[in-house]
Amino acid sequence: MIANCHTEINKIRKDTKFTIALAGNPNVGKSTIFNEMTGLGAVTANYPGKTVALNIGSAVYQGIPFGIIDLPGTYSLGSISEDQFVARREILEKHAEVVVVIVDATNLERNLYMVLQLIDLGYPLVVACNLMDLAAKQNVCIDTNKLGELLGVPVVPVIATQGEGIDELIQTCIDLISGKLKIEPKLSQYGRDILTQIEELSEVIRNNIQEMPYALSSRALSILLLEEDDEFLGYVRQDKNGEAVMKKAGEIYLEIEKTHGEKSAIRMARERHGYEGYLTDQVQEVGVCKISLADRLWRLTIEPVTGLPLLI
């Protein structure tokens, strides 16, 4: 039997200390990580008015009960498809205290788009870089520490199929929620002219919009408007002071089209994709991966031929 989504989420939030939302592209190992965390303690819940169902579960780590919401796999947080709508709605409505974005280490560039979107929205964020073992087999080496420095958010290497990195991932979420871990997300993913226009529109928003949708920052709303997001354009148009904001947004639309020869929404996506490529170039090396002594010893312990003698 499939339960009601909001009922189950409210129950989980009531019975646990915090909740994690698992987000990411399709086929990056979200379900494997969810299963590693929850075991059999999960239910499937229908999202109201949609055919999409969510997996919702709970677990205990070092005596701390927490909830997990497995969001639909999607490549971005638009609201075009039902999967995108549901993933985005759960994040915007803050049913989770932290969002864990799972990325595929073998295809990092394509997976970073959602990470950058969430940084723009300003949500507490941890990146789980999964499939590190497959990446190594393909001689693709990811410097997760450097990626974390460039993004300004924690990045945890994970091999979900072997349970490696799951405990560290949960602990990182706990440290972030408790305030023990401070993050400073980097906001430099756009060109100088776009950054200036984002700030100009943000100022107009601050001066005119009294109640921000979903408690977003003026910068986050500015970016959504420049992306020509229908939901948030509608919100601003209905606001009593929204006319001034829409006027400024319209002026920027014309500036961007004149400067770059394309619509604002396309330009914003293009610059974000470009930054994905830059990040990947900085942290990814293709060739013979350097494996630490600790990693080599660990791998020997899980191989059938060497594991048993080492155990003995």
C-alpha positions as protocol buffer text, in pm:
chain_id: "A"
residue {
  index: 1
  type: MET
  ca { x: 0 y: 0 z: 0 }
}
residue {
  index: 2
  type: ILE
  ca { x: 132 y: 345 z: -93 }
}
residue {
  index: 3
  type: ALA
  ca { x: 107 y: 606 z: 182 }
}
residue {
  index: 4
  type: ASN
  ca { x: 38 y: 979 z: 163 }
}
residue {
  index: 5
  type: CYS
  ca { x: 359 y: 1172 z: 107 }
}
residue {
  index: 6
  type: HIS
  ca { x: 307 y: 1468 z: 340 }
}
residue {
  index: 7
  type: THR
  ca { x: 167 y: 1249 z: 617 }
}
residue {
  index: 8
  type: GLU
  ca { x: 475 y: 1028 z: 611 }
}
residue {
  index: 9
  type: ILE
  ca { x: 715 y: 1322 z: 594 }
}
residue {
  index: 10
  type: ASN
  ca { x: 548 y: 1491 z: 891 }
}
residue {
  index: 11
  type: LYS
  ca { x: 567 y: 1167 z: 1087 }
}
residue {
  index: 12
  type: ILE
  ca { x: 936 y: 1123 z: 1009 }
}
residue {
  index: 13
  type: ARG
  ca { x: 1013 y: 1483 z: 1105 }
}
residue {
  index: 14
  type: LYS
  ca { x: 825 y: 1443 z: 1432 }
}
residue {
  index: 15
  type: ASP
  ca { x: 1004 y: 1121 z: 1528 }
}
residue {
  index: 16
  type: THR
  ca { x: 1360 y: 1219 z: 1430 }
}
residue {
  index: 17
  type: LYS
  ca { x: 1618 y: 1488 z: 1503 }
}
residue {
  index: 18
  type: PHE
  ca { x: 1667 y: 1600 z: 1142 }
}
residue {
  index: 19
  type: THR
  ca { x: 1591 y: 1500 z: 785 }
}
residue {
  index: 20
  type: ILE
  ca { x: 1817 y: 1456 z: 482 }
}
residue {
  index: 21
  type: ALA
  ca { x: 1691 y: 1496 z: 125 }
}
residue {
  index: 22
  type: LEU
  ca { x: 1880 y: 1289 z: -134 }
}
residue {
  index: 23
  type: ALA
  ca { x: 1893 y: 1460 z: -473 }
}
residue {
  index: 24
  type: GLY
  ca { x: 2077 y: 1393 z: -798 }
}
residue {
  index: 25
  type: ASN
  ca { x: 2061 y: 1288 z: -1160 }
}
residue {
  index: 26
  type: PRO
  ca { x: 1908 y: 951 z: -1253 }
}
residue {
  index: 27
  type: ASN
  ca { x: 2136 y: 648 z: -1210 }
}
residue {
  index: 28
  type: VAL
  ca { x: 2392 y: 805 z: -976 }
}
residue {
  index: 29
  type: GLY
  ca { x: 2330 y: 562 z: -688 }
}
residue {
  index: 30
  type: LYS
  ca { x: 2070 y: 756 z: -489 }
}
residue {
  index: 31
  type: SER
  ca { x: 1862 y: 448 z: -418 }
}
residue {
  index: 32
  type: THR
  ca { x: 2170 y: 252 z: -312 }
}
residue {
  index: 33
  type: ILE
  ca { x: 2268 y: 522 z: -64 }
}
residue {
  index: 34
  type: PHE
  ca { x: 1908 y: 542 z: 58 }
}
residue {
  index: 35
  type: ASN
  ca { x: 1901 y: 165 z: 113 }
}
residue {
  index: 36
  type: GLU
  ca { x: 2240 y: 171 z: 288 }
}
residue {
  index: 37
  type: MET
  ca { x: 2108 y: 433 z: 529 }
}
residue {
  index: 38
  type: THR
  ca { x: 1760 y: 293 z: 594 }
}
residue {
  index: 39
  type: GLY
  ca { x: 1786 y: -82 z: 544 }
}
residue {
  index: 40
  type: LEU
  ca { x: 1424 y: -204 z: 548 }
}
residue {
  index: 41
  type: GLY
  ca { x: 1284 y: 96 z: 734 }
}
residue {
  index: 42
  type: ALA
  ca { x: 1129 y: 271 z: 435 }
}
residue {
  index: 43
  type: VAL
  ca { x: 788 y: 345 z: 285 }
}
residue {
  index: 44
  type: THR
  ca { x: 679 y: 461 z: -61 }
}
residue {
  index: 45
  type: ALA
  ca { x: 454 y: 767 z: -63 }
}
residue {
  index: 46
  type: ASN
  ca { x: 254 y: 931 z: -341 }
}
residue {
  index: 47
  type: TYR
  ca { x: 313 y: 1301 z: -394 }
}
residue {
  index: 48
  type: PRO
  ca { x: -26 y: 1482 z: -386 }
}
residue {
  index: 49
  type: GLY
  ca { x: -165 y: 1546 z: -734 }
}
residue {
  index: 50
  type: LYS
  ca { x: 125 y: 1373 z: -909 }
}
residue {
  index: 51
  type: THR
  ca { x: 204 y: 1025 z: -1032 }
}
residue {
  index: 52
  type: VAL
  ca { x: 550 y: 1053 z: -876 }
}
residue {
  index: 53
  type: ALA
  ca { x: 619 y: 859 z: -555 }
}
residue {
  index: 54
  type: LEU
  ca { x: 890 y: 929 z: -296 }
}
residue {
  index: 55
  type: ASN
  ca { x: 1082 y: 683 z: -82 }
}
residue {
  index: 56
  type: ILE
  ca { x: 1083 y: 799 z: 279 }
}
residue {
  index: 57
  type: GLY
  ca { x: 1272 y: 628 z: 560 }
}
residue {
  index: 58
  type: SER
  ca { x: 1446 y: 668 z: 891 }
}
residue {
  index: 59
  type: ALA
  ca { x: 1768 y: 547 z: 1048 }
}
residue {
  index: 60
  type: VAL
  ca { x: 1980 y: 589 z: 1361 }
}
residue {
  index: 61
  type: TYR
  ca { x: 2344 y: 696 z: 1357 }
}
residue {
  index: 62
  type: GLN
  ca { x: 2539 y: 693 z: 1685 }
}
residue {
  index: 63
  type: GLY
  ca { x: 2214 y: 715 z: 1878 }
}
residue {
  index: 64
  type: ILE
  ca { x: 2075 y: 1001 z: 1667 }
}
residue {
  index: 65
  type: PRO
  ca { x: 1751 y: 923 z: 1477 }
}
residue {
  index: 66
  type: PHE
  ca { x: 1718 y: 1095 z: 1140 }
}
residue {
  index: 67
  type: GLY
  ca { x: 1488 y: 1085 z: 840 }
}
residue {
  index: 68
  type: ILE
  ca { x: 1571 y: 1045 z: 470 }
}
residue {
  index: 69
  type: ILE
  ca { x: 1367 y: 1155 z: 168 }
}
residue {
  index: 70
  type: ASP
  ca { x: 1478 y: 1005 z: -163 }
}
residue {
  index: 71
  type: LEU
  ca { x: 1383 y: 1266 z: -424 }
}
residue {
  index: 72
  type: PRO
  ca { x: 1310 y: 1171 z: -787 }
}
residue {
  index: 73
  type: GLY
  ca { x: 1619 y: 1161 z: -1010 }
}
residue {
  index: 74
  type: THR
  ca { x: 1635 y: 1472 z: -1226 }
}
residue {
  index: 75
  type: TYR
  ca { x: 1899 y: 1667 z: -1416 }
}
residue {
  index: 76
  type: SER
  ca { x: 1788 y: 2010 z: -1293 }
}
residue {
  index: 77
  type: LEU
  ca { x: 1543 y: 2184 z: -1063 }
}
residue {
  index: 78
  type: GLY
  ca { x: 1309 y: 2328 z: -1324 }
}
residue {
  index: 79
  type: SER
  ca { x: 938 y: 2261 z: -1299 }
}
residue {
  index: 80
  type: ILE
  ca { x: 872 y: 2117 z: -1644 }
}
residue {
  index: 81
  type: SER
  ca { x: 837 y: 1744 z: -1572 }
}
residue {
  index: 82
  type: GLU
  ca { x: 661 y: 1591 z: -1273 }
}
residue {
  index: 83
  type: ASP
  ca { x: 991 y: 1454 z: -1142 }
}
residue {
  index: 84
  type: GLN
  ca { x: 1148 y: 1800 z: -1155 }
}
residue {
  index: 85
  type: PHE
  ca { x: 843 y: 1960 z: -998 }
}
residue {
  index: 86
  type: VAL
  ca { x: 837 y: 1720 z: -702 }
}
residue {
  index: 87
  type: ALA
  ca { x: 1213 y: 1734 z: -636 }
}
residue {
  index: 88
  type: ARG
  ca { x: 1210 y: 2111 z: -651 }
}
residue {
  index: 89
  type: ARG
  ca { x: 898 y: 2146 z: -435 }
}
residue {
  index: 90
  type: GLU
  ca { x: 1041 y: 1928 z: -158 }
}
residue {
  index: 91
  type: ILE
  ca { x: 1358 y: 2134 z: -152 }
}
residue {
  index: 92
  type: LEU
  ca { x: 1180 y: 2471 z: -164 }
}
residue {
  index: 93
  type: GLU
  ca { x: 939 y: 2372 z: 114 }
}
residue {
  index: 94
  type: LYS
  ca { x: 1237 y: 2278 z: 334 }
}
residue {
  index: 95
  type: HIS
  ca { x: 1108 y: 1940 z: 447 }
}
residue {
  index: 96
  type: ALA
  ca { x: 1475 y: 1853 z: 500 }
}
residue {
  index: 97
  type: GLU
  ca { x: 1740 y: 2037 z: 702 }
}
residue {
  index: 98
  type: VAL
  ca { x: 2014 y: 1946 z: 454 }
}
residue {
  index: 99
  type: VAL
  ca { x: 2024 y: 1841 z: 89 }
}
residue {
  index: 100
  type: VAL
  ca { x: 2273 y: 1573 z: -13 }
}
residue {
  index: 101
  type: VAL
  ca { x: 2340 y: 1584 z: -386 }
}
residue {
  index: 102
  type: ILE
  ca { x: 2482 y: 1260 z: -519 }
}
residue {
  index: 103
  type: VAL
  ca { x: 2709 y: 1306 z: -822 }
}
residue {
  index: 104
  type: ASP
  ca { x: 2862 y: 1045 z: -1050 }
}
residue {
  index: 105
  type: ALA
  ca { x: 3242 y: 1055 z: -1034 }
}
residue {
  index: 106
  type: THR
  ca { x: 3260 y: 898 z: -1382 }
}
residue {
  index: 107
  type: ASN
  ca { x: 3053 y: 1182 z: -1534 }
}
residue {
  index: 108
  type: LEU
  ca { x: 3120 y: 1472 z: -1303 }
}
residue {
  index: 109
  type: GLU
  ca { x: 3063 y: 1766 z: -1537 }
}
residue {
  index: 110
  type: ARG
  ca { x: 2704 y: 1673 z: -1624 }
}
residue {
  index: 111
  type: ASN
  ca { x: 2620 y: 1612 z: -1257 }
}
residue {
  index: 112
  type: LEU
  ca { x: 2738 y: 1946 z: -1118 }
}
residue {
  index: 113
  type: TYR
  ca { x: 2454 y: 2149 z: -1269 }
}
residue {
  index: 114
  type: MET
  ca { x: 2212 y: 2070 z: -985 }
}
residue {
  index: 115
  type: VAL
  ca { x: 2483 y: 2137 z: -727 }
}
residue {
  index: 116
  type: LEU
  ca { x: 2530 y: 2487 z: -870 }
}
residue {
  index: 117
  type: GLN
  ca { x: 2154 y: 2545 z: -876 }
}
residue {
  index: 118
  type: LEU
  ca { x: 2128 y: 2456 z: -507 }
}
residue {
  index: 119
  type: ILE
  ca { x: 2419 y: 2686 z: -422 }
}
residue {
  index: 120
  type: ASP
  ca { x: 2227 y: 2962 z: -601 }
}
residue {
  index: 121
  type: LEU
  ca { x: 1917 y: 2885 z: -394 }
}
residue {
  index: 122
  type: GLY
  ca { x: 2122 y: 2903 z: -75 }
}
residue {
  index: 123
  type: TYR
  ca { x: 2032 y: 2569 z: 86 }
}
residue {
  index: 124
  type: PRO
  ca { x: 2252 y: 2372 z: 332 }
}
residue {
  index: 125
  type: LEU
  ca { x: 2430 y: 2134 z: 99 }
}
residue {
  index: 126
  type: VAL
  ca { x: 2660 y: 1832 z: 107 }
}
residue {
  index: 127
  type: VAL
  ca { x: 2791 y: 1666 z: -211 }
}
residue {
  index: 128
  type: ALA
  ca { x: 2837 y: 1287 z: -217 }
}
residue {
  index: 129
  type: CYS
  ca { x: 3079 y: 1195 z: -496 }
}
residue {
  index: 130
  type: ASN
  ca { x: 2968 y: 838 z: -567 }
}
residue {
  index: 131
  type: LEU
  ca { x: 3108 y: 565 z: -795 }
}
residue {
  index: 132
  type: MET
  ca { x: 3464 y: 656 z: -704 }
}
residue {
  index: 133
  type: ASP
  ca { x: 3569 y: 293 z: -762 }
}
residue {
  index: 134
  type: LEU
  ca { x: 3431 y: 289 z: -1118 }
}
residue {
  index: 135
  type: ALA
  ca { x: 3599 y: 621 z: -1188 }
}
residue {
  index: 136
  type: ALA
  ca { x: 3934 y: 479 z: -1071 }
}
residue {
  index: 137
  type: LYS
  ca { x: 3889 y: 174 z: -1295 }
}
residue {
  index: 138
  type: GLN
  ca { x: 3840 y: 414 z: -1586 }
}
residue {
  index: 139
  type: ASN
  ca { x: 4154 y: 601 z: -1473 }
}
residue {
  index: 140
  type: VAL
  ca { x: 3945 y: 907 z: -1388 }
}
residue {
  index: 141
  type: CYS
  ca { x: 4075 y: 1066 z: -1069 }
}
residue {
  index: 142
  type: ILE
  ca { x: 3863 y: 1321 z: -877 }
}
residue {
  index: 143
  type: ASP
  ca { x: 4020 y: 1547 z: -616 }
}
residue {
  index: 144
  type: THR
  ca { x: 3716 y: 1572 z: -386 }
}
residue {
  index: 145
  type: ASN
  ca { x: 3897 y: 1799 z: -138 }
}
residue {
  index: 146
  type: LYS
  ca { x: 3973 y: 2053 z: -410 }
}
residue {
  index: 147
  type: LEU
  ca { x: 3618 y: 2028 z: -544 }
}
residue {
  index: 148
  type: GLY
  ca { x: 3489 y: 2109 z: -195 }
}
residue {
  index: 149
  type: GLU
  ca { x: 3719 y: 2411 z: -176 }
}
residue {
  index: 150
  type: LEU
  ca { x: 3605 y: 2541 z: -515 }
}
residue {
  index: 151
  type: LEU
  ca { x: 3236 y: 2491 z: -437 }
}
residue {
  index: 152
  type: GLY
  ca { x: 3260 y: 2606 z: -77 }
}
residue {
  index: 153
  type: VAL
  ca { x: 3059 y: 2305 z: 42 }
}
residue {
  index: 154
  type: PRO
  ca { x: 3170 y: 1966 z: 182 }
}
residue {
  index: 155
  type: VAL
  ca { x: 3231 y: 1690 z: -74 }
}
residue {
  index: 156
  type: VAL
  ca { x: 3244 y: 1331 z: 56 }
}
residue {
  index: 157
  type: PRO
  ca { x: 3386 y: 1048 z: -162 }
}
residue {
  index: 158
  type: VAL
  ca { x: 3151 y: 749 z: -159 }
}
residue {
  index: 159
  type: ILE
  ca { x: 3136 y: 394 z: -293 }
}
residue {
  index: 160
  type: ALA
  ca { x: 2770 y: 323 z: -214 }
}
residue {
  index: 161
  type: THR
  ca { x: 2769 y: -39 z: -331 }
}
residue {
  index: 162
  type: GLN
  ca { x: 3033 y: -120 z: -67 }
}
residue {
  index: 163
  type: GLY
  ca { x: 2898 y: 113 z: 202 }
}
residue {
  index: 164
  type: GLU
  ca { x: 3219 y: 314 z: 194 }
}
residue {
  index: 165
  type: GLY
  ca { x: 3180 y: 680 z: 290 }
}
residue {
  index: 166
  type: ILE
  ca { x: 2820 y: 649 z: 415 }
}
residue {
  index: 167
  type: ASP
  ca { x: 2908 y: 707 z: 781 }
}
residue {
  index: 168
  type: GLU
  ca { x: 3124 y: 1006 z: 691 }
}
residue {
  index: 169
  type: LEU
  ca { x: 2839 y: 1143 z: 478 }
}
residue {
  index: 170
  type: ILE
  ca { x: 2592 y: 1120 z: 767 }
}
residue {
  index: 171
  type: GLN
  ca { x: 2842 y: 1269 z: 1012 }
}
residue {
  index: 172
  type: THR
  ca { x: 2907 y: 1559 z: 774 }
}
residue {
  index: 173
  type: CYS
  ca { x: 2532 y: 1630 z: 761 }
}
residue {
  index: 174
  type: ILE
  ca { x: 2514 y: 1622 z: 1142 }
}
residue {
  index: 175
  type: ASP
  ca { x: 2809 y: 1861 z: 1172 }
}
residue {
  index: 176
  type: LEU
  ca { x: 2654 y: 2098 z: 919 }
}
residue {
  index: 177
  type: ILE
  ca { x: 2311 y: 2101 z: 1086 }
}
residue {
  index: 178
  type: SER
  ca { x: 2456 y: 2142 z: 1436 }
}
residue {
  index: 179
  type: GLY
  ca { x: 2672 y: 2434 z: 1327 }
}
residue {
  index: 180
  type: LYS
  ca { x: 2995 y: 2250 z: 1399 }
}
residue {
  index: 181
  type: LEU
  ca { x: 3079 y: 2267 z: 1028 }
}
residue {
  index: 182
  type: LYS
  ca { x: 3063 y: 2610 z: 865 }
}
residue {
  index: 183
  type: ILE
  ca { x: 3035 y: 2641 z: 489 }
}
residue {
  index: 184
  type: GLU
  ca { x: 3083 y: 2936 z: 253 }
}
residue {
  index: 185
  type: PRO
  ca { x: 2936 y: 2843 z: -86 }
}
residue {
  index: 186
  type: LYS
  ca { x: 3119 y: 3012 z: -374 }
}
residue {
  index: 187
  type: LEU
  ca { x: 2896 y: 3235 z: -585 }
}
residue {
  index: 188
  type: SER
  ca { x: 3129 y: 3309 z: -878 }
}
residue {
  index: 189
  type: GLN
  ca { x: 2976 y: 3085 z: -1143 }
}
residue {
  index: 190
  type: TYR
  ca { x: 2870 y: 3373 z: -1370 }
}
residue {
  index: 191
  type: GLY
  ca { x: 3056 y: 3634 z: -1574 }
}
residue {
  index: 192
  type: ARG
  ca { x: 3115 y: 3980 z: -1432 }
}
residue {
  index: 193
  type: ASP
  ca { x: 2831 y: 4144 z: -1626 }
}
residue {
  index: 194
  type: ILE
  ca { x: 2578 y: 3880 z: -1517 }
}
residue {
  index: 195
  type: LEU
  ca { x: 2694 y: 3906 z: -1154 }
}
residue {
  index: 196
  type: THR
  ca { x: 2643 y: 4284 z: -1170 }
}
residue {
  index: 197
  type: GLN
  ca { x: 2295 y: 4241 z: -1314 }
}
residue {
  index: 198
  type: ILE
  ca { x: 2205 y: 3984 z: -1047 }
}
residue {
  index: 199
  type: GLU
  ca { x: 2304 y: 4232 z: -777 }
}
residue {
  index: 200
  type: GLU
  ca { x: 2116 y: 4519 z: -942 }
}
residue {
  index: 201
  type: LEU
  ca { x: 1798 y: 4314 z: -962 }
}
residue {
  index: 202
  type: SER
  ca { x: 1851 y: 4187 z: -606 }
}
residue {
  index: 203
  type: GLU
  ca { x: 1857 y: 4545 z: -478 }
}
residue {
  index: 204
  type: VAL
  ca { x: 1528 y: 4626 z: -651 }
}
residue {
  index: 205
  type: ILE
  ca { x: 1378 y: 4308 z: -503 }
}
residue {
  index: 206
  type: ARG
  ca { x: 1497 y: 4398 z: -152 }
}
residue {
  index: 207
  type: ASN
  ca { x: 1340 y: 4743 z: -184 }
}
residue {
  index: 208
  type: ASN
  ca { x: 1005 y: 4620 z: -313 }
}
residue {
  index: 209
  type: ILE
  ca { x: 920 y: 4260 z: -221 }
}
residue {
  index: 210
  type: GLN
  ca { x: 823 y: 4240 z: 146 }
}
residue {
  index: 211
  type: GLU
  ca { x: 754 y: 3867 z: 174 }
}
residue {
  index: 212
  type: MET
  ca { x: 993 y: 3645 z: -17 }
}
residue {
  index: 213
  type: PRO
  ca { x: 856 y: 3318 z: -158 }
}
residue {
  index: 214
  type: TYR
  ca { x: 984 y: 3016 z: 37 }
}
residue {
  index: 215
  type: ALA
  ca { x: 1199 y: 3258 z: 240 }
}
residue {
  index: 216
  type: LEU
  ca { x: 1445 y: 3280 z: -50 }
}
residue {
  index: 217
  type: SER
  ca { x: 1719 y: 3542 z: -50 }
}
residue {
  index: 218
  type: SER
  ca { x: 1683 y: 3837 z: -286 }
}
residue {
  index: 219
  type: ARG
  ca { x: 1982 y: 3700 z: -480 }
}
residue {
  index: 220
  type: ALA
  ca { x: 1818 y: 3360 z: -525 }
}
residue {
  index: 221
  type: LEU
  ca { x: 1494 y: 3520 z: -647 }
}
residue {
  index: 222
  type: SER
  ca { x: 1693 y: 3746 z: -878 }
}
residue {
  index: 223
  type: ILE
  ca { x: 1858 y: 3444 z: -1042 }
}
residue {
  index: 224
  type: LEU
  ca { x: 1524 y: 3263 z: -1079 }
}
residue {
  index: 225
  type: LEU
  ca { x: 1377 y: 3570 z: -1250 }
}
residue {
  index: 226
  type: LEU
  ca { x: 1674 y: 3596 z: -1486 }
}
residue {
  index: 227
  type: GLU
  ca { x: 1621 y: 3228 z: -1564 }
}
residue {
  index: 228
  type: GLU
  ca { x: 1265 y: 3333 z: -1658 }
}
residue {
  index: 229
  type: ASP
  ca { x: 1118 y: 3078 z: -1417 }
}
residue {
  index: 230
  type: ASP
  ca { x: 739 y: 3083 z: -1469 }
}
residue {
  index: 231
  type: GLU
  ca { x: 650 y: 3010 z: -1107 }
}
residue {
  index: 232
  type: PHE
  ca { x: 851 y: 3297 z: -963 }
}
residue {
  index: 233
  type: LEU
  ca { x: 767 y: 3538 z: -1245 }
}
residue {
  index: 234
  type: GLY
  ca { x: 403 y: 3474 z: -1155 }
}
residue {
  index: 235
  type: TYR
  ca { x: 472 y: 3536 z: -786 }
}
residue {
  index: 236
  type: VAL
  ca { x: 638 y: 3872 z: -852 }
}
residue {
  index: 237
  type: ARG
  ca { x: 369 y: 3984 z: -1096 }
}
residue {
  index: 238
  type: GLN
  ca { x: 105 y: 3922 z: -829 }
}
residue {
  index: 239
  type: ASP
  ca { x: 294 y: 4117 z: -563 }
}
residue {
  index: 240
  type: LYS
  ca { x: 163 y: 4470 z: -508 }
}
residue {
  index: 241
  type: ASN
  ca { x: 514 y: 4612 z: -562 }
}
residue {
  index: 242
  type: GLY
  ca { x: 612 y: 4361 z: -827 }
}
residue {
  index: 243
  type: GLU
  ca { x: 584 y: 4605 z: -1118 }
}
residue {
  index: 244
  type: ALA
  ca { x: 914 y: 4777 z: -1031 }
}
residue {
  index: 245
  type: VAL
  ca { x: 1090 y: 4440 z: -1010 }
}
residue {
  index: 246
  type: MET
  ca { x: 948 y: 4323 z: -1345 }
}
residue {
  index: 247
  type: LYS
  ca { x: 1048 y: 4654 z: -1506 }
}
residue {
  index: 248
  type: LYS
  ca { x: 1409 y: 4609 z: -1392 }
}
residue {
  index: 249
  type: ALA
  ca { x: 1408 y: 4244 z: -1496 }
}
residue {
  index: 250
  type: GLY
  ca { x: 1281 y: 4344 z: -1841 }
}
residue {
  index: 251
  type: GLU
  ca { x: 1563 y: 4595 z: -1880 }
}
residue {
  index: 252
  type: ILE
  ca { x: 1818 y: 4328 z: -1791 }
}
residue {
  index: 253
  type: TYR
  ca { x: 1659 y: 4081 z: -2034 }
}
residue {
  index: 254
  type: LEU
  ca { x: 1717 y: 4334 z: -2313 }
}
residue {
  index: 255
  type: GLU
  ca { x: 2076 y: 4403 z: -2199 }
}
residue {
  index: 256
  type: ILE
  ca { x: 2164 y: 4034 z: -2194 }
}
residue {
  index: 257
  type: GLU
  ca { x: 2009 y: 3971 z: -2535 }
}
residue {
  index: 258
  type: LYS
  ca { x: 2191 y: 4272 z: -2680 }
}
residue {
  index: 259
  type: THR
  ca { x: 2528 y: 4174 z: -2528 }
}
residue {
  index: 260
  type: HIS
  ca { x: 2517 y: 3796 z: -2573 }
}
residue {
  index: 261
  type: GLY
  ca { x: 2271 y: 3749 z: -2860 }
}
residue {
  index: 262
  type: GLU
  ca { x: 2048 y: 3511 z: -2667 }
}
residue {
  index: 263
  type: LYS
  ca { x: 1767 y: 3518 z: -2415 }
}
residue {
  index: 264
  type: SER
  ca { x: 1840 y: 3564 z: -2046 }
}
residue {
  index: 265
  type: ALA
  ca { x: 1732 y: 3210 z: -1950 }
}
residue {
  index: 266
  type: ILE
  ca { x: 1958 y: 3054 z: -2212 }
}
residue {
  index: 267
  type: ARG
  ca { x: 2253 y: 3272 z: -2112 }
}
residue {
  index: 268
  type: MET
  ca { x: 2216 y: 3184 z: -1743 }
}
residue {
  index: 269
  type: ALA
  ca { x: 2212 y: 2812 z: -1822 }
}
residue {
  index: 270
  type: ARG
  ca { x: 2506 y: 2847 z: -2061 }
}
residue {
  index: 271
  type: GLU
  ca { x: 2722 y: 3022 z: -1802 }
}
residue {
  index: 272
  type: ARG
  ca { x: 2635 y: 2762 z: -1539 }
}
residue {
  index: 273
  type: HIS
  ca { x: 2725 y: 2481 z: -1781 }
}
residue {
  index: 274
  type: GLY
  ca { x: 3050 y: 2662 z: -1858 }
}
residue {
  index: 275
  type: TYR
  ca { x: 3134 y: 2675 z: -1489 }
}
residue {
  index: 276
  type: GLU
  ca { x: 3064 y: 2302 z: -1463 }
}
residue {
  index: 277
  type: GLY
  ca { x: 3335 y: 2248 z: -1724 }
}
residue {
  index: 278
  type: TYR
  ca { x: 3578 y: 2476 z: -1543 }
}
residue {
  index: 279
  type: LEU
  ca { x: 3527 y: 2292 z: -1213 }
}
residue {
  index: 280
  type: THR
  ca { x: 3569 y: 1953 z: -1375 }
}
residue {
  index: 281
  type: ASP
  ca { x: 3892 y: 2062 z: -1544 }
}
residue {
  index: 282
  type: GLN
  ca { x: 4027 y: 2179 z: -1208 }
}
residue {
  index: 283
  type: VAL
  ca { x: 3955 y: 1861 z: -1010 }
}
residue {
  index: 284
  type: GLN
  ca { x: 3958 y: 1577 z: -1262 }
}
residue {
  index: 285
  type: GLU
  ca { x: 4265 y: 1403 z: -1398 }
}
residue {
  index: 286
  type: VAL
  ca { x: 4250 y: 1128 z: -1657 }
}
residue {
  index: 287
  type: GLY
  ca { x: 4539 y: 884 z: -1642 }
}
residue {
  index: 288
  type: VAL
  ca { x: 4696 y: 662 z: -1381 }
}
residue {
  index: 289
  type: CYS
  ca { x: 4527 y: 748 z: -1051 }
}
residue {
  index: 290
  type: LYS
  ca { x: 4748 y: 795 z: -749 }
}
residue {
  index: 291
  type: ILE
  ca { x: 4618 y: 568 z: -474 }
}
residue {
  index: 292
  type: SER
  ca { x: 4717 y: 632 z: -114 }
}
residue {
  index: 293
  type: LEU
  ca { x: 4874 y: 355 z: 99 }
}
residue {
  index: 294
  type: ALA
  ca { x: 4562 y: 351 z: 318 }
}
residue {
  index: 295
  type: ASP
  ca { x: 4337 y: 300 z: 14 }
}
residue {
  index: 296
  type: ARG
  ca { x: 4563 y: 24 z: -119 }
}
residue {
  index: 297
  type: LEU
  ca { x: 4553 y: -161 z: 213 }
}
residue {
  index: 298
  type: TRP
  ca { x: 4175 y: -118 z: 236 }
}
residue {
  index: 299
  type: ARG
  ca { x: 4128 y: -260 z: -114 }
}
residue {
  index: 300
  type: LEU
  ca { x: 4342 y: -560 z: -24 }
}
residue {
  index: 301
  type: THR
  ca { x: 4113 y: -633 z: 272 }
}
residue {
  index: 302
  type: ILE
  ca { x: 3801 y: -658 z: 52 }
}
residue {
  index: 303
  type: GLU
  ca { x: 3954 y: -876 z: -222 }
}
residue {
  index: 304
  type: PRO
  ca { x: 3869 y: -1248 z: -177 }
}
residue {
  index: 305
  type: VAL
  ca { x: 4226 y: -1365 z: -244 }
}
residue {
  index: 306
  type: THR
  ca { x: 4397 y: -1126 z: -2 }
}
residue {
  index: 307
  type: GLY
  ca { x: 4118 y: -1041 z: 241 }
}
residue {
  index: 308
  type: LEU
  ca { x: 4099 y: -1375 z: 421 }
}
residue {
  index: 309
  type: PRO
  ca { x: 4476 y: -1415 z: 479 }
}
residue {
  index: 310
  type: LEU
  ca { x: 4492 y: -1058 z: 611 }
}
residue {
  index: 311
  type: LEU
  ca { x: 4201 y: -1129 z: 843 }
}
residue {
  index: 312
  type: ILE
  ca { x: 4374 y: -1440 z: 974 }
}
